Amino acid sequence: MAHLEKAKLVVIHPSAREATFEKELFSRSLAEVKASDMSGTLDWYRESKLEDGTQYQHERFPYALIGAEARWGSGLHASAYLEADGKGLLLAAKDRYYYYRSEKLMLRMEVRE
């Protein structure tokens, strides 16, 4: 991902915790992400469509990152979503999904007690 100067975090589900996008924190975390296994994601997706399903109440990817673009030359045009725990990144391209995990937070998250 590149051109983070205009990037903004948008809450897209009411289950999202208060979070803040900080370009430097995100960039440092992004440099250390690893491609991860998406097994179970289709089950999560199906459950999230059911209004009374448990996933409906707690969205797995409640944040969208808008204004950021793929690196020049990558040819990737994707929507970016951040996981509720602040450590997962889902890139949704036209015909594929890419899922990455970080050991560290990519967002400034509120502390829950």
C-alpha positions, 0 to 999 in steps of 0.5 A: 500500500502506498500514498497513505497521506490521504488515507482515512479510517472509516467505521463500517459496523457498530461493533467497532471499537474506537480506533485512530489511523496513524500513518507511521504506525500503520506503515511500520506494521505493514512492513512486518505483515505476513500473508495468512491463512483465510480458512474459516473466512467463508464460514465467517462471511456466510454467518455475517449475512444472517441477521441473528448470527453471532458474526452479525453482532461482531463484525470481523472487519469493521473498519475500511481504509479509504484513500490509500492506493496500491504501490505503483506497478503492482496492478492491484486495485483493492478495497482495504479492511482492517480486522477488529483486533487491529492486527489483520488486513484484508484486501478485496480485489476484483476476483481475489482476497488477500489476508495479512496479519501483523504481530503488532497493532496497525491502529491506535485502539481504545483500551477496553476494561 
